[in-house]
Amino acid sequence: MELKNSKTFLNLAKSYAGECQARTRYEFIEYGARNQGYKALATLVDKVVYNEFNHARMFYTFIQKAQDKMITNIDICSGYPFKEKWDLLENLKLAAEDENNEATLIYPEYAKTAKEEGFDDIAALYNDIIQVETCHKMLFTQLYEQMKNGTMYKKPKALKWKCADCGYEATAKEAWQECPLCKAKQGSVMLKIEDEN
């Protein structure tokens, strides 16, 4: 079967559109975090934004390989989330839900279809992206829980806090409100994200 005549081809187009939209939704989150003074949180989300860009790039690459001539249009019918509002805490929760849906519902089905249609390389791409989307879900979940519970800059045990702006470090249960060295606000303190592996 030729890729351009397959269900996998349409799934690639849906995935490309979904990753582009996720990238933009997460840029909204990054923008909101930065405007509210959460520079370190914004930096973490910006890394996810770049990941989503590269996922879209990989899907686009396979679409372009499907035929030699220029593709002027691919008609797709698919649903995409438009849940986020201008609320940072809620958007972190919704981002975790969106990543979970991609990792557990959408992309496993697309990988299965690609495998059934004989596109093992595309099935492998989906499986690799599932692993990343699972990590994104865990990151957004932790950020949401820490912000909701007031534990983003306060921990039960003393640990090392580091200013992302100047590199100053101090060990305490709670991060400083203002960096003693460069006077950056608490939002510049690097966040502690637990590795759930």
C-alpha positions in Angstrom: 0.0 0.0 0.0 1.2 3.5 -0.8 1.4 5.8 2.1 -0.6 8.6 0.4 -3.5 6.2 0.0 -3.5 4.9 3.6 -5.2 5.7 6.8 -1.8 6.3 8.3 -1.3 9.2 5.9 -4.4 10.9 7.3 -3.3 10.0 10.8 0.0 11.7 10.2 -1.8 14.9 9.0 -4.0 14.8 12.2 -1.0 14.3 14.3 0.9 17.1 12.7 -2.1 19.5 13.2 -2.4 18.3 16.8 1.2 18.8 17.7 1.1 22.3 16.1 -1.9 23.2 18.2 -0.3 21.7 21.4 2.8 23.7 20.7 0.7 26.9 20.6 -1.4 26.0 23.6 1.8 25.4 25.6 3.2 28.7 24.4 0.1 30.3 25.9 1.0 28.5 29.2 4.6 29.6 29.0 3.5 33.2 28.3 1.2 33.2 31.3 3.8 31.7 33.6 6.4 34.3 32.5 3.9 37.2 33.0 3.1 36.0 36.5 6.8 35.8 37.4 7.3 32.1 37.1 10.4 32.2 35.0 11.7 28.7 35.9 8.2 27.2 35.2 8.1 29.0 31.9 11.5 27.7 30.9 10.3 24.1 31.6 7.2 24.6 29.5 9.3 26.2 26.8 11.3 22.9 26.5 8.0 21.0 26.0 7.0 23.6 23.3 10.2 22.7 21.5 9.5 19.0 21.9 6.1 19.5 20.3 7.7 21.4 17.4 10.0 18.5 16.7 7.1 16.0 16.9 5.2 18.1 14.3 8.4 18.3 12.2 8.7 14.5 12.2 5.1 13.9 11.2 5.5 16.6 8.5 8.6 14.8 7.2 6.7 11.6 6.7 3.8 13.4 5.0 6.2 15.1 2.6 7.9 11.7 1.8 4.5 10.3 0.7 4.7 11.9 -2.7 7.2 13.7 -4.9 4.9 16.5 -6.0 3.8 19.4 -3.7 0.8 18.5 -1.5 -1.6 21.4 -1.8 -4.2 20.2 0.7 -5.0 17.3 2.9 -8.6 17.2 4.1 -8.8 15.8 7.6 -11.7 15.5 10.0 -10.6 15.4 13.6 -11.3 16.8 17.0 -8.8 19.0 18.8 -9.1 20.4 22.4 -10.0 24.0 23.0 -10.4 23.7 26.8 -7.7 26.0 28.0 -8.6 29.5 29.4 -6.3 32.2 30.7 -5.7 30.4 34.1 -2.2 29.1 34.6 -3.1 26.5 37.3 -6.1 25.1 35.3 -4.0 25.1 32.1 -1.3 22.9 33.6 -4.0 20.4 34.6 -5.5 20.4 31.1 -2.1 20.1 29.5 -1.5 16.9 31.5 -4.9 15.6 30.3 -4.1 16.4 26.7 -0.8 14.7 26.9 -2.4 11.6 28.5 -4.9 11.4 25.7 -2.2 11.4 23.1 -0.1 8.9 25.0 -2.8 6.4 25.9 -5.6 6.8 23.4 -4.7 8.5 20.1 -1.1 7.6 19.3 -1.3 3.9 20.3 -4.2 3.6 17.9 -2.3 5.4 15.2 0.8 3.2 15.8 -1.4 0.0 15.5 -2.9 1.2 12.2 0.6 2.1 10.8 1.8 -1.4 11.8 -1.2 -3.1 10.2 -0.7 -1.1 7.0 3.0 -2.1 6.9 4.5 1.2 7.9 6.8 -0.1 10.6 9.0 3.1 10.7 5.9 5.3 11.3 4.6 2.9 14.0 8.0 3.2 15.7 7.8 7.0 15.4 4.4 6.9 17.2 5.7 4.6 19.9 8.7 6.9 20.5 6.5 9.9 20.7 4.2 8.1 23.2 7.1 7.8 25.5 7.8 11.5 25.3 4.1 12.5 25.7 4.0 10.3 28.9 6.9 12.3 30.3 5.1 15.5 29.4 2.0 14.3 31.2 4.1 13.6 34.3 5.7 17.0 34.1 2.5 19.0 33.7 0.9 16.9 36.5 3.7 17.7 38.9 3.7 21.4 38.0 -0.1 21.5 38.6 0.1 19.6 41.9 3.0 21.7 43.2 1.3 24.9 42.3 -2.1 23.8 43.6 -0.6 22.5 46.9 1.8 25.3 47.5 4.8 23.0 47.3 6.5 24.4 44.3 9.0 26.4 46.4 8.4 24.6 49.8 9.3 21.0 50.5 9.1 18.8 53.6 12.9 18.2 53.7 15.7 20.6 53.1 17.1 20.5 49.6 19.4 22.5 47.4 17.7 25.5 45.6 19.4 27.2 42.7 18.8 30.5 41.1 18.5 30.1 37.3 19.6 33.7 36.8 22.9 33.8 38.6 23.6 30.2 39.9 23.4 31.0 43.6 22.6 27.9 45.7 21.3 27.4 49.2 19.9 24.4 51.1 16.6 24.9 52.9 13.1 23.6 53.1 11.8 26.7 51.3 13.3 28.7 48.4 14.1 32.4 49.1 11.6 35.1 48.1 14.4 37.1 46.5 17.8 35.7 45.5 20.4 37.0 48.0 23.0 37.4 45.2 21.2 38.8 42.1 17.9 39.8 43.7 15.8 37.8 41.2 12.3 37.0 42.4 11.4 33.5 43.7 10.0 32.6 40.2 13.6 32.3 39.0 14.4 29.5 41.4 14.8 26.2 39.5 12.0 23.8 40.2 12.3 20.4 41.6 10.7 17.8 39.4 10.7 14.2 40.6 11.8 11.5 38.1 8.9 9.0 38.2 10.8 6.2 36.4 
